[in-house]
Structures are given as structure tokens and as C-alpha cells.
Amino acid sequence: MSTATLPERNDIMRWKVGTLHENWYVAALSTQVDDKTPFASVVLEEPLVLFRDKTGRATALRDRCLHRNAALSGGKLFDGCIGCPYHGWTYDANGACVIVPSEGPGAAPKVERRVDRFPIVEQDGLVWVYMGDVDNAALKAPFRFPHSGEEGWSSYFMLTPFDGDATDLVENFMDVPHTAFVHSGWFRKAGTAKRAEATVERTCDAVHVEYFQPDDSIGFTGWLLNPDGKVMTHTDRFFMPNVTRVDYMWGERRGFVITSQITPIGPDRAMVYTAITFRFGVFNPIARLLLPAYTRVVINQDVAIMVNQTANLKRYGGRRFNSTEADVIHRSIESLRDHALAGGKGAHPASFSKRISFWM
């Protein structure tokens, strides 16, 4: 096991979340990382600085100069390296200190020093960073965003800072009953309650929900999404530790997928990277013009309710929930994340499949 990072461990979220740090997290969009300006990101309270080397490869280093602890993200990039803004100590893309100005111009540093570099994967337009032991990074792969680059599908990203713990945010993104209230008139309408049925399946690392409501619809289907009047199918999926996928399909040829990756910044603050992916045939260009404004309104409504919930969870000392059958989904998510938060100790939540019914 690598011990390179052990001396740097301290009382930050990264080391207080059981096994949740042993995962890949999105640190930036690919377009945010270049060789001109350092990009600062925070994952699990760990400050990172991202940039590209001379070959265009992205790298992620701990955002802390070894000299006097200044943030490297405030420095400059040159020749594939990053220079500290305080005394000019310079690091290459692998984290090695290559220049110490006070030791003389052009001379190699007298002592070998290295800033921790984090394993990194760039895919689907995102820069993923592994936050656990570097030796474990190869044991799992980052989540693949559905339909990325597939013919006929278009997509765009939305970046949204949220108040809330990742568990609460996942539950919000997977929650159907709230749409009639938080998104009334935009997604569904309050006062038009309908009975719904769903199958909830929990595996060792995921929760899958399939809804059965033939007359269901969402606010903007109509002529754009469903001109042929096909029945909408709706599935929600959660993938450990922090990804949700919501699919709406109308037949085989039209679909709308919302995929959200939650990157915890701190215990109750996160950056959410949401991919809006759709296939509407000849209407794709129109959807690309109209959907961003619509989805931004809906996401901002979720931002507001999560501010409300997060503040009250703090006020009343954490989760003390009452649940109905609709909350089997929530409890399934909580069980997987709570087990990881506890370090994976004890019996793993058992897999199951259950049919539920509720009104929404």
C-alpha cells in the first residue's frame, strides 16, 4: 500500500467518510482545465489544482506549496509546470519540485520534494480524480455517462452548487413525489394526485426504480418530446457513491436522460455536474435551444428546497425522518451510503426487489 499521502492526513472530510473516499469524483469539466490558468477545485474538503502539461494531459495536485503552504492555484503555468505565487517554487505535472529560486538560478533543487498527485481520468467531457489510496485507483473505473458521443444523441452539462449532504441530494434527484410541489407547473402539477406503482431493486452498489404509470407525463413533453403520443417509460437509478440517472423514454427513438454526479465540497456543500442528454430526431437542434432555460429553472427550484432542508437538518440535529412506502427508495439509498460511511463494517445491506405504490 502506498504511504505517500499518510503524513498529509488531517481532520478533513476526505478521511472521515469511511470508504466513500475510495472512489472517483468529478473535479472539473474538461473545458475548465487548460495550460494557461490553474483551475482550483475542492473534493471532500481536499483542495486541488488542475492544469495540463506540455502534451495536453490533465493533472491534479494538492493545492499547497511545500514551502510556506501558499495555494498553487494562485500561481502561473509555464512549460507544463506550475509556479507558486509566493516564492516561486515550481512543480511539474507529476508533482516533483523542479525549481527553488532561492537555491540559485538554473540549479536543480538540493533536496527532492514532491506535492501529492492524484490519479486522474478524463472521459465524457469530465475530469475525474481518485480520492482514495493511489494503489486502489485501478480497481474501479469512473462512471460512464450514458449515450455520451452516441449518434443521434445530444447533450450539455449544467454545473450547480448545492447546499446539502450527498445522501440528501441523491434522494432529491431520485424523488418523484416532490415534483408536484417543488416544480408545480414546470414538471407536474399540485392538486392532480395520481396513484403510481414502482419496483425498487437494491443491489450491492445501486438502487434501480422502474415506474408503472401509463398516463404519466412531464411538463414539456407535448409536440417536442412525444408528438406520436407514445406511453412514457420512467426509470431512476442510483450508483454508489454519488451518481443518479433519470430516464424518460417515449418508444425506442425518443428519450431524455438526466445524469447527475455529486462532488462533495464539504459535509453540507457540493458541486453537481448534470448531463442533460436527449434524442428527439429532427427536433434535437430546437431542444438544444429550449431545454437549457427550462432545466435551469427546474434545477434552481431543487437548489432552493435543498437550502431549506439543509438548514433545518442543522437546526434540529440531523435526520429524524418519518417515512411512507414511497420512501423505500430513500431508505435503500441511505442504507448503502451509511454502510460505506461506517467503513464497510458489519453486514452489507442485502439485495432485494419490492413493488411499492404511492400517490404523487
C-alpha positions in Angstrom: 0.0 0.0 0.0 1.3 3.5 -0.8 2.0 5.7 2.1 2.8 8.8 0.1 -0.2 10.7 1.4 -0.2 9.4 5.0 1.8 12.4 6.5 -0.7 14.8 5.0 -3.8 13.3 6.5 -5.7 15.6 8.8 -9.2 16.2 10.1 -10.9 16.9 6.7 -13.9 15.2 5.2 -11.8 13.0 2.9 -10.6 11.0 5.9 -13.9 10.9 7.8 -16.3 9.3 5.3 -15.5 5.6 5.8 -14.8 4.1 2.4 -16.5 6.8 0.4 -13.2 8.4 -0.4 -12.1 5.3 -2.3 -14.0 6.5 -5.4 -13.6 8.6 -8.5 -15.1 12.1 -8.3 -15.6 14.8 -10.9 -13.2 17.7 -10.2 -13.8 19.8 -13.4 -15.2 19.9 -16.9 -12.5 19.1 -19.4 -13.0 22.6 -20.9 -12.2 24.1 -17.5 -8.7 22.7 -17.4 -6.0 24.2 -19.7 -2.3 25.1 -19.9 -2.9 28.8 -19.4 -4.5 29.2 -16.0 -4.6 26.9 -13.0 -8.0 25.6 -12.0 -8.9 25.2 -8.4 -11.3 22.5 -7.2 -12.3 21.1 -3.8 -13.3 17.5 -3.3 -14.2 16.1 0.1 -12.6 19.3 1.6 -9.3 18.5 -0.2 -8.1 21.5 -2.2 -6.8 20.5 -5.7 -5.2 22.4 -8.5 -5.7 21.1 -12.0 -3.8 22.0 -15.2 -2.4 20.5 -18.4 1.2 19.6 -19.1 3.0 20.2 -22.4 1.4 17.2 -24.0 -2.1 18.3 -23.1 -2.5 15.7 -20.4 -4.6 16.9 -17.4 -3.1 16.6 -13.9 -4.3 17.2 -10.4 -2.0 18.1 -7.5 -2.7 19.0 -3.9 -3.2 22.8 -3.9 -0.5 23.5 -1.4 3.1 24.6 -1.9 5.5 22.6 0.2 7.5 25.8 1.2 5.1 28.0 3.1 1.7 26.4 2.2 0.5 29.0 -0.3 -2.2 27.9 -2.7 -0.6 26.8 -6.0 -3.8 27.7 -7.9 -2.9 31.3 -7.4 0.3 30.9 -9.4 1.2 30.7 -13.0 1.7 27.9 -15.6 4.7 27.7 -17.9 6.4 24.8 -19.7 3.9 22.3 -18.3 4.7 23.3 -14.8 3.1 25.4 -12.1 4.9 28.1 -10.1 3.9 29.1 -6.5 2.8 32.8 -6.3 4.7 33.3 -3.0 8.3 32.4 -3.6 8.3 30.8 -7.0 8.8 27.1 -6.0 7.9 25.3 -9.2 6.4 21.8 -9.7 6.0 19.7 -12.8 2.8 17.8 -13.7 3.9 14.8 -11.6 4.2 17.0 -8.5 8.0 17.0 -8.4 9.6 20.3 -7.3 11.9 21.3 -10.1 12.8 24.9 -9.3 13.6 26.6 -5.9 14.6 30.2 -6.8 16.3 30.8 -3.5 18.8 28.0 -4.2 20.2 29.7 -7.3 19.1 30.3 -10.9 19.1 27.2 -13.1 20.2 24.8 -10.3 18.3 21.7 -9.5 16.7 21.6 -6.1 19.1 20.4 -3.4 16.5 18.2 -1.8 13.9 16.0 -3.6 10.5 17.2 -2.8 7.1 16.2 -4.2 3.5 17.5 -4.0 0.9 14.7 -3.9 -0.5 14.0 -7.4 -4.0 12.4 -7.6 -4.9 9.6 -10.1 -6.9 11.2 -12.9 -9.1 10.0 -15.8 -10.6 12.2 -18.5 -13.7 10.9 -20.2 -17.1 12.0 -21.4 -16.0 15.7 -21.1 -15.2 15.4 -17.4 -12.0 15.2 -15.4 -12.3 12.5 -12.7 -10.0 12.4 -9.7 -9.5 9.4 -7.4 -9.6 10.5 -3.8 -8.5 7.3 -2.0 -5.3 5.3 -1.9 -3.5 5.6 -5.2 -3.0 1.8 -5.3 -6.7 1.3 -5.4 -7.4 3.6 -8.3 -7.0 0.8 -10.9 -9.5 -1.4 -9.1 -12.5 0.5 -10.4 -13.4 2.9 -13.2 -15.2 6.2 -13.2 -18.9 6.1 -14.1 -19.7 6.3 -17.8 -22.3 8.9 -18.7 -25.0 7.3 -20.8 -25.1 7.9 -24.5 -22.1 10.2 -24.5 -20.9 10.6 -28.1 -23.5 8.2 -29.4 -25.0 9.0 -32.8 -28.4 10.7 -32.6 -28.0 11.9 -29.0 -27.1 15.4 -28.0 -26.1 16.7 -24.6 -24.9 19.6 -22.5 -23.6 20.0 -18.9 -25.0 22.1 -16.1 -22.8 22.9 -13.1 -24.7 23.8 -10.0 -23.5 24.4 -6.4 -25.9 22.9 -3.9 -26.4 23.0 -0.1 -26.8 19.5 1.2 -25.1 16.2 2.1 -24.6 13.9 -0.9 -27.2 11.4 0.5 -29.9 14.1 0.7 -29.0 15.4 -2.8 -29.2 11.9 -4.2 -32.6 11.4 -2.6 -33.8 14.7 -4.1 -32.7 13.8 -7.6 -34.4 10.4 -7.3 -37.6 11.7 -5.7 -40.9 11.8 -7.7 -43.5 12.9 -5.1 -41.8 16.3 -4.6 -42.1 17.3 -8.3 -45.8 18.2 -7.9 -44.8 20.7 -5.2 -41.3 22.0 -5.7 -41.8 22.0 -9.5 -45.5 22.6 -9.7 -46.5 23.8 -13.2 -43.0 23.1 -14.5 -42.8 19.3 -14.2 -46.0 18.1 -12.6 -49.0 19.9 -11.1 -50.1 20.1 -7.5 -53.7 19.1 -6.8 -53.8 16.4 -9.5 -52.6 13.5 -7.5 -52.4 10.1 -9.3 -51.6 6.7 -7.9 -48.3 5.3 -9.0 -46.6 1.9 -8.7 -42.9 1.1 -8.9 -40.5 -1.7 -8.5 -37.5 -0.9 -6.2 -34.4 -3.1 -6.6 -31.3 -2.7 -4.3 -28.1 -4.4 -5.3 -24.7 -4.2 -3.6 -23.9 -0.8 -5.1 -27.0 0.6 -6.8 -30.7 1.2 -6.5 -33.0 0.8 -9.6 -36.5 2.1 -9.7 -39.0 1.4 -12.5 -42.3 3.3 -12.5 -45.6 1.9 -13.8 -48.0 4.8 -14.6 -49.2 4.6 -18.2 -50.7 8.1 -18.2 -47.7 9.9 -16.6 -46.1 12.9 -18.4 -43.8 15.7 -17.6 -44.4 19.4 -18.2 -42.8 19.9 -21.6 -43.5 16.6 -23.4 -46.1 17.5 -26.0 -45.1 18.3 -29.5 -41.4 18.3 -28.8 -40.9 15.1 -26.9 -43.9 13.0 -27.7 -45.6 14.0 -31.0 -46.7 10.4 -31.6 -48.5 10.1 -28.2 -46.5 7.1 -27.1 -46.5 5.9 -23.5 -43.7 7.4 -21.4 -41.5 5.0 -19.5 -39.6 6.3 -16.5 -36.7 4.7 -14.6 -34.5 6.2 -11.9 -31.1 4.7 -10.9 -28.6 5.4 -8.2 -25.0 4.3 -8.4 -22.6 4.3 -5.5 -21.3 6.6 -4.2 -23.0 9.7 -5.7 -24.4 9.3 -9.2 -28.1 9.4 -10.2 -29.6 8.7 -13.6 -33.2 9.5 -14.6 -34.5 8.2 -17.9 -37.7 9.2 -19.7 -38.3 7.3 -22.9 -41.1 7.5 -25.5 -40.8 4.4 -27.6 -37.4 3.4 -28.9 -36.4 6.5 -30.7 -37.1 9.4 -28.3 -35.6 9.9 -24.9 -34.4 12.3 -22.3 -31.8 11.4 -19.7 -30.7 13.4 -16.7 -27.4 12.2 -15.1 -26.0 13.9 -12.1 -22.6 13.4 -10.4 -22.4 14.9 -7.0 -18.9 16.1 -5.9 -19.0 16.9 -2.1 -17.0 20.0 -1.4 -17.7 19.7 2.4 -20.2 18.0 4.7 -23.1 20.1 3.5 -22.0 21.7 0.3 -21.5 20.1 -3.2 -20.9 20.8 -6.8 -23.3 18.9 -9.0 -22.3 18.1 -12.6 -25.6 17.3 -14.5 -25.6 16.0 -18.1 -28.8 16.6 -20.0 -28.8 14.0 -22.8 -31.6 13.7 -25.3 -32.6 12.2 -28.7 -35.6 13.8 -30.4 -34.6 13.3 -34.0 -35.0 16.3 -36.2 -36.1 18.3 -33.1 -32.6 18.0 -31.5 -31.5 21.5 -32.6 -34.7 23.0 -31.2 -34.4 21.1 -28.0 -30.8 22.3 -27.6 -32.0 25.9 -27.8 -35.1 25.5 -25.5 -34.0 22.9 -22.9 -31.2 24.8 -21.0 -33.5 27.6 -19.8 -36.2 25.0 -18.7 -33.7 22.7 -17.0 -32.0 25.6 -15.2 -35.4 26.7 -13.7 -36.1 23.2 -12.5 -32.6 22.7 -11.0 -32.8 26.1 -9.3 -36.1 25.0 -7.7 -34.2 22.0 -6.3 -31.4 24.3 -5.1 -34.0 26.3 -3.1 -35.6 23.3 -1.4 -32.2 21.9 -0.5 -31.3 25.2 1.1 -34.5 24.8 3.2 -33.9 21.2 4.1 -30.2 21.5 4.9 -30.8 24.5 7.2 -33.4 22.6 9.1 -31.4 19.4 9.4 -28.7 21.6 11.0 -31.2 23.3 13.3 -32.7 20.0 14.5 -29.6 18.0 14.8 -29.7 15.7 11.7 -32.0 13.2 10.2 -35.1 12.2 12.2 -37.4 11.2 9.3 -40.8 9.7 9.2 -41.4 7.5 6.1 -44.1 6.1 3.9 -44.0 3.4 1.3 -42.7 5.9 -1.2 -39.6 6.3 0.9 -38.5 2.7 0.4 -36.4 4.3 -2.4 -34.8 6.8 0.1 -34.1 4.2 2.7 -32.5 1.9 0.2 -30.1 4.7 -0.8 -29.4 5.6 2.8 -28.6 2.0 3.7 -25.8 1.8 1.0 -24.2 5.1 1.8 -24.5 4.6 5.6 -22.7 1.3 5.3 -19.9 2.9 3.3 -19.7 5.8 5.8 -19.3 3.3 8.6 -16.2 1.9 6.8 -18.0 -1.1 5.3 -18.1 -2.7 8.7 -20.8 -5.2 9.6 -23.2 -7.0 7.2 -23.7 -5.4 3.8 -27.3 -4.3 3.1 -29.0 -7.3 1.5 -30.2 -7.1 -2.1 -33.9 -7.1 -2.6 -36.7 -6.3 -5.0 -40.0 -4.8 -3.9 -43.2 -3.5 -5.6 -44.5 -0.3 -4.0 -47.4 2.0 -4.5 -48.0 5.6 -3.6 -49.7 8.8 -4.7 -48.0 11.7 -6.4 
